[in-house]
Amino acid sequence: MFLKYSCCIIILTISHLLKVLRYLKVPFTYLKKSFLEKKRAKSVKLKGINNYFSNKGLLTNVLVDVIGNNNEIIIGSNTIIRNTLIYLRGDNHRLYLGQNCYFGEGELWMEDRYGSLLIHENTTIERGHLAVTEPYSKLEIKKDCMLARHVEIRTGDSHSILDLETGKRINRAANVTLEEHVWVGAHAKILKGVTVGHNSVIGTASIVTKSVPPHSVVAGIPSRVVRTNIDWKRERIY
């Protein structure tokens, strides 16, 4: 009997709340949007001054962890990010994901200052570790690229290698660029200073240390060109 009355009270309470909302003319679309924005933003931690975070996509199980100043994170509309750590340390970084992107799992990692990590529209990444380290470094993935699982791309080595005679560092960071419509196979690694030409394919488990010409397939450790004059499509053609 008590359970029956309790259910009635709950139903009446909800019904009363709905009537009040209608009377106040509160749009339900606004309530839904506010709930989603809260859900999307609940794992965003910004520490510092003038940090900017704009999300027009959908984040699920994502932690945004920023410590520094004047950093900018922009996520475009219809972009989906899941199971990902967005980690920024330092100042004046820019992280951008354009419209209709997908990042399924992994890390977007930036350190030091004035770094750029740019992923342009219609690019999909199943699982990856993308790292920008050292001042003024840039990692750019242009439109309509497709990266498989466990792909790693770095602009630097994170640690220093020194010349014994001079004591100077010999492994400075260098920018990495994937031009439009590049396919990167699973477990591939693309290292500092590499530009991958448009419409190219990186073979599974390759380690890419030198730039790749457009319309080429590279494979191996270290990778080498195994075929030229190619193109590729996401769809299987029978």
Residue pairs with C-beta under 8 A, 6 or more apart in sequence:
21 28
21 31
40 55
40 58
40 59
41 53
41 55
43 59
43 61
43 62
43 63
43 64
44 53
44 64
45 63
45 64
45 65
45 66
46 53
46 64
46 66
46 71
47 66
47 67
47 68
48 66
48 67
48 68
48 69
48 70
48 71
48 91
49 69
49 70
50 69
50 70
51 66
51 68
51 69
51 70
51 71
51 72
52 71
52 72
52 73
52 74
53 64
53 66
53 73
54 73
54 74
54 75
55 73
55 75
56 75
56 76
56 77
56 78
56 79
57 75
57 76
57 77
57 78
57 79
57 80
57 81
57 97
57 101
58 79
58 80
58 81
59 75
59 81
59 82
60 80
60 81
60 82
60 83
61 82
61 83
61 84
62 81
62 82
62 83
62 84
62 85
62 86
63 84
63 85
63 86
64 73
64 86
65 85
65 86
65 87
65 88
66 73
66 86
66 88
67 88
67 89
68 88
68 89
68 90
68 91
68 93
68 113
69 91
69 92
70 91
70 92
71 88
71 90
71 91
71 92
71 93
71 94
71 95
72 93
72 94
72 95
72 96
73 86
73 88
73 95
73 96
74 94
74 95
74 96
74 97
75 81
75 97
76 96
76 97
76 98
76 99
76 100
76 101
76 121
77 99
77 100
78 99
78 100
79 97
79 98
79 99
79 100
79 101
79 102
79 103
80 101
80 102
80 103
81 97
81 102
81 103
82 103
82 104
82 105
83 104
83 105
83 106
84 103
84 105
84 106
84 107
84 108
85 106
85 107
85 108
85 109
86 95
86 107
86 108
87 107
87 108
87 109
87 110
88 95
88 110
88 111
89 110
89 111
89 112
90 110
90 111
90 112
90 113
90 115
91 113
91 114
92 113
92 114
93 110
93 113
93 114
93 115
93 116
93 117
93 132
94 115
94 116
94 117
94 118
95 108
95 110
95 116
95 117
95 118
96 116
96 117
96 118
96 119
97 103
97 119
98 119
98 120
98 121
98 122
98 123
98 143
99 121
99 122
100 121
100 122
101 119
101 120
101 121
101 122
101 123
101 124
101 125
102 123
102 124
102 125
103 119
103 125
103 128
104 125
104 126
104 127
104 149
105 126
105 127
105 128
106 125
106 127
106 128
106 129
106 130
107 128
107 129
107 130
107 131
108 117
108 130
109 129
109 130
109 131
109 132
109 133
110 117
110 131
110 132
110 133
111 131
111 132
111 133
111 134
112 133
112 134
112 135
112 137
113 135
114 135
114 136
115 132
115 133
115 134
115 135
115 136
115 137
115 138
115 155
116 132
116 137
116 138
116 139
116 140
117 130
117 132
117 138
117 139
118 138
118 139
118 140
118 141
119 125
119 130
119 141
120 140
120 141
120 142
120 143
120 145
120 180
121 143
121 144
122 143
122 144
123 141
123 142
123 143
123 144
123 145
123 146
123 147
124 145
124 146
124 147
125 141
125 147
125 151
126 147
126 148
126 149
126 151
127 148
127 149
127 150
127 151
128 147
128 150
128 151
128 152
128 153
129 151
129 152
129 153
129 154
130 139
130 141
130 152
130 153
130 154
131 139
131 152
131 153
131 154
131 155
131 156
131 158
132 138
132 139
132 155
132 156
133 154
133 155
133 156
133 158
133 173
134 155
134 156
134 172
134 173
137 155
137 156
137 173
137 174
137 175
138 155
138 175
138 176
138 177
139 153
139 154
139 155
139 175
139 176
139 177
140 175
140 176
140 177
140 178
141 147
141 153
141 177
141 178
141 182
142 177
142 178
142 179
142 180
142 182
142 198
143 180
143 181
144 180
144 181
145 178
145 180
145 181
145 182
145 183
145 184
146 182
146 183
146 184
146 234
147 183
147 184
148 184
148 185
148 186
148 187
148 188
148 204
149 186
149 187
150 186
150 187
151 184
151 186
151 187
151 188
151 189
151 190
152 188
152 189
152 190
153 176
153 178
153 189
153 190
154 176
154 189
154 190
154 191
154 192
155 173
155 174
155 175
155 176
155 192
156 171
156 172
156 173
156 174
156 192
157 171
157 173
157 192
160 169
160 171
161 169
161 170
161 171
162 168
162 169
162 170
163 169
163 170
173 192
174 192
174 193
175 192
175 193
176 190
176 191
176 192
176 193
176 194
176 195
177 194
177 195
177 196
178 184
178 190
178 196
179 195
179 196
179 197
179 198
179 200
179 214
180 198
180 199
181 198
181 199
181 232
182 196
182 197
182 198
182 199
182 200
182 201
182 202
183 200
183 201
183 202
183 232
184 190
184 196
184 201
184 202
185 201
185 202
185 203
185 204
185 205
185 206
186 204
186 205
187 204
187 205
188 202
188 203
188 204
188 205
188 206
188 207
188 208
189 206
189 207
189 208
190 196
190 202
190 208
191 207
191 208
191 209
193 211
194 208
194 209
194 210
194 211
194 212
195 211
195 212
196 202
196 208
196 211
196 212
197 211
197 212
197 213
197 214
197 215
197 216
198 214
198 215
199 214
199 215
199 230
199 231
199 232
200 212
200 213
200 214
200 215
200 216
200 217
200 218
200 230
201 216
201 217
201 218
201 230
201 232
202 208
202 212
202 218
202 219
202 223
203 217
203 218
203 219
203 220
203 223
203 226
204 219
205 221
206 218
206 219
206 220
206 221
206 223
207 220
207 221
207 222
207 223
208 218
208 222
208 223
209 222
209 223
210 222
210 223
212 218
212 223
212 225
213 225
213 228
215 228
215 229
215 230
215 231
216 225
216 227
216 228
216 230
217 225
217 226
217 227
217 228
217 230
218 224
218 225
218 226
219 226
220 226
